[in-house]
Amino acid sequence: MTTGTDATRTIKAAIRRRAQRTELRTARTTVVDTVILTRDFTRLTLRTDDLGDYHPEPADAFKLMLPIDDGARTDHPRRGDDGLPRWPEGATQPVLRALTVRHFDPARGLLTVDVARHQTGPLMSWLATVRPGDAVDLAGMRAEWHLPQEIRDVILMVDGSGLPGAAGIVERLPDHVTVIVYVIDCPRDDLVLIPAHPRLSVIRVGAAHDIGHQTPRAVRAQRRVQVWIAAETGDVRVLRSVVTRRWHVPGDDILARAYWTSGRSSTDVDATNLVRYQHAIAGGADVHDPVLAENIDLDT
């Protein structure tokens, strides 16, 4: 792997810069429709007048604010002096669930999201009963992607939770960029979410550690590659280890996100991570630094 990369021209540096200049966005939305895409995915379309100046980048993330009581409107958070979102005193905090922007049409105010369905949880309960015209609010956006001009080889590693983000990334990649998508433990039918690209390879694997048994051509040729990881926490730890220790990809060219944690609810994980952020910020850390987010996600 090439060394001596300018750290200011990397995915992590660009995401940090974007986060530092981006205000916390909140939006009141109404449901337009839901469409079953595959056995495991539903496409949710929302309409809002509150994102007129939003310019989406691939894999942008936000929190859907599910009301505690059916039909209730939710209070919106504001960013505190420490950079963390806070709810007004006395407000009931909604149930938060992270999702990925798939498309946004600013002219019509339409936000499209592909939701990975699983067996239980607040988001699944809401999705099962929601109807066109129902109200739901969101807060975001968190940058999850940037492609430096120098990058010609991209590697994406995802499970079902990261598949919508990977699809958005592939869709926006220039034709000259080679991209490999490793998909972990996903039915073949779900791969229809990934759009066509002239230099795309999709590789299904049964488990994260299976990726460690193969080395992409670009890595063997010691070309600079950019790696994006979005999956379950334990799998992300395995994959980041493969990428850094076996493939020797510099950390600045990697973005690793834990999208869920086996055996724990997202609410529990968010509460734990909030305390970690507070401690880190009190010690002088930058809340916008993706390295901090990565370390907190993976508890390193």
Secondary structure, 3 states (H helix, E strand, C coil): CCCCCCHHHCHHHHHHHHHHCCCCEEEEEEEEEEEECCCCEEEEEEEECCCCCCCCCCCCEEEEEECCCCCCCCCCCEECCCCCEECCCCCCCCEEEEEEEEEEECCCCEEEEEEECCCCCHHHHHHHHCCCCCEEEEEEEECCCCCCCCCCEEEEEECHHHHHHHHHHHHHCCCCCEEEEEEECCCHHHHHHCCCCCCEEEEEECCHHHHHHCCCHHHHCCCCEEEEEEEEHHHHHHHHHHHHHHCCCCHHHEEEEEEECCCCCHHHHHHHHHHHHHHHHHCCCCCCCHHHHHHHHHCC
